[in-house]
Amino acid sequence: MGSTQLPTPGTDGILAEVPSAGAVSGEPAAEMVQLLGPDGKLGTDPVFSDYAKRIEPEQLRRFYADMAKIRRFDQEATALQRQGELALWVPLTGQEGAQIGSGHASQPQDYIFPTYREHGVALVRNVDLADLLRQFRGISNGGWDPRENNFHLYTLVLAAQTPHAVGYAMGIQRDQKLAEASGSTEPKAAVMAYFGDGASSEGDVHESMVFAASYNAPVVFFCQNNHWAISVPSSVQTKIPLANRAKGYGFPGIRVDGNDVIAVHAVTEWALEHAREGRGPVLIEAYTYRVGAHTTADDPTKYRESAEETEWRSKDPLDRLEKYLRAEGLADDAFFEQVKADGDELAAQVRATTLSLEVPDIRSSFANVYAEKHPLVDEELAWFEEYSAGFESDEEAAN
């Protein structure tokens, strides 16, 4: 499959050559790490095959189960939105390999900064999936305590989480130096910041990478290139592979087949080790595809051809891992039937929990704007109270 020239943890350098998988929508061809092909056959790689060998059969089954579970959850959340139970939903179908593979490569001490689509990573980090829906139901500004699972709240402002991630990583860096000086043997930690190909055009990402490189921060930038920033193709976002941008900042950049959960896990494990060992940041570009809409407010049929979706469905991350598990005798019909049953059970639980969520008094929204009372907020609350009272008067008159 060609040669990979990549620094192993503990050395410096930039990714050079890895197997190529072609290009889409006019984007230039790029070298890409791939281990498990769409045909379900496992290839080799001079660097990352060693990382893939660490994955036990039980872990592979867990990868599949988690990908299937989060896809079923995604379907249920989409249905809930269509039925008026959620204000909005951000689907992830097609990107399960990128999320489950990278999520499982992280350690409990690592801290994750997601965007708003990392439902699969949330599953891996043991976040209650029903809590994810609180924000999309409009009854919470978050939904979970980030400190419990080292999984930050979703960030709806495009790319705003990347500066926060670098700042947090710089804090970890300083804390670890103090801990080492005092003789601590606690495991080292790193930060992983997720963002999309569209967010890569934001200044926040550029500034974050400048700071990360300048201070050698232990952060892995994980870009899910799903080819569409809403209706804008990635070929408009960049004229070079996104992973190549890392060269301009002076740290490694790797493009990996985002639909190959094994390769994603291997590359992310390497990158996190690189960051934890004080070698600085890494940029991973997971080359994947958003099969569905950007959000439930979007209609992808208006800006892309169905043939493109069909082509990418043939590269489905679940299908290729299922082929491999069956071919290697690592899973049978009973396993896949149980996975489906578990997914349906999760969907039912999430639906029941979502429908039972109590809607808080809207006045609490006014109380949570600032830590202390603010005259402008008080003025707006007074207007709301007057406005609401008008409806009560109309009802009394009608009776």
Secondary structure, 3 states (H helix, E strand, C coil): CCCCCCCCCCCCCCCCCCCECCCCCCCCCCECECCECCCCCECCCCCHHHHHCCCCHHHHHHHHHHHHHHHHHHHHHHHHHHCCCCCCCCCCCCCHHHHHHHHHHCCCCCEEECCCCCHHHHHHCCCCHHHHHHHHHCCCCCCCCHHHHCECCCCCCCCCHHHHHHHHHHHHHHHHHHHHHCCCCCCCCCEEEEEECCHHHCHHHHHHHHHHHHCCCCEEEEEEECCEECCEEHHHHCCCCHHHHHHHHCCCEEEEECCCHHHHHHHHHHHHHHHHCCCCCEEEEEECCCCCCCCCCCCHHHCCCHHHHHHHHCCCHHHHHHHHHHHCCCCCHHHHHHHHHHHHHHHHHHHHHHHHCCCCCCHHHHHCCCCCCCHHHHHHHHHHHHHHHHHHHHHHHHC
